Amino acid sequence: MRREDACLGMFVRLLSDWHDIPKGTVGSIDTVETGLDGSWCFTIFWELHRPLRSTMPGRTLARTGLQSGSLGLRLWEEDLTRFEVITQEQRTL
């Protein structure tokens, strides 16, 4: 994705695993800002689905289901290459 592609409300998909966020995670651009120093950044919000961990002592099962939650991060121009622009139709798939 390029800087000129980043518009408010645009849907994007993560191209590879990054931190705890899995490849293919879809989100939307919530802010696009330029700082007084000329730095450019954007904020993306997406829904995450992570495995739930067993809370019972002595259990070795790591996966007991999925939990979801919203996550937003401020990112910089160099992070744009981690995403691809997708359409509303691709988002629903």
For each residue, the residues with C-beta under 8 A, 3 or more apart:
1: 5 6 12 80 81 83 84 85
2: 5 6 80
3: 6 40 77 80
4:
5: 1 2 10 80 85
6: 1 2 3 10 29 32 42 80
7: 10 29 32
8: 29 30 31 32
9: 28 29
10: 5 6 7 28 29 85
11: 26 27 28 85 86 87 88 90 91
12: 1 26 27 28 29 44 83 84 85 86
13: 24 25 26 83 84 86 90
14: 17 18 21 22 23 24 25 26 27 46 82 83
15: 23 81 82 83 84
16: 23 82
17: 14 21 22 23
18: 14 21 23 82
19:
20: 50
21: 14 17 18 25 46 48 71
22: 14 17 25
23: 14 15 16 17 18
24: 13 14
25: 13 14 21 22 46 47 48
26: 11 12 13 14 46 47 86 91
27: 11 12 14 44 45 46 47
28: 9 10 11 12 44 45 46
29: 6 7 8 9 10 12 32 42 43 44
30: 8 42 43 44 45 72
31: 8 41 42 43 74
32: 6 7 8 29 40 41 42
33: 40 41 42
34: 38 39 40
35: 38 39 40 41
36:
37:
38: 34 35
39: 34 35 76
40: 3 32 33 34 35 76 77
41: 31 32 33 35 74 75 76 77
42: 6 29 30 31 32 33 74 75 80
43: 29 30 31 72 73 74 75
44: 12 27 28 29 30 72 73 75 83
45: 27 28 30 70 71 72
46: 14 21 25 26 27 28 70 71
47: 25 26 27 68 69 70 71
48: 21 25 68 69 70 71
49: 66 67 68
50: 20 66 67 68 69
51: 62 63 64 65 66
52: 63 64 65 66 67
53: 62 63 64
54: 59 60 61 62 64
55:
56: 59
57:
58:
59: 54 56
60: 54
61: 54 64
62: 51 53 54
63: 51 52 53
64: 51 52 53 54 61
65: 51 52
66: 49 50 51 52
67: 49 50 52
68: 47 48 49 50
69: 47 48 50
70: 45 46 47 48
71: 21 45 46 47 48
72: 30 43 44 45
73: 43 44
74: 31 41 42 43
75: 41 42 43 44 79 80
76: 39 40 41 79
77: 3 40 41 80
78: 81
79: 75 76 82 83
80: 1 2 3 5 6 42 75 77 83
81: 1 15 78
82: 14 15 16 18 79
83: 1 12 13 14 15 44 79 80
84: 1 12 13 15
85: 1 5 10 11 12
86: 11 12 13 26 90 91
87: 11 90 91
88: 11 91 92
89: 92 93
90: 11 13 86 87 93
91: 11 26 86 87 88
92: 88 89
93: 89 90
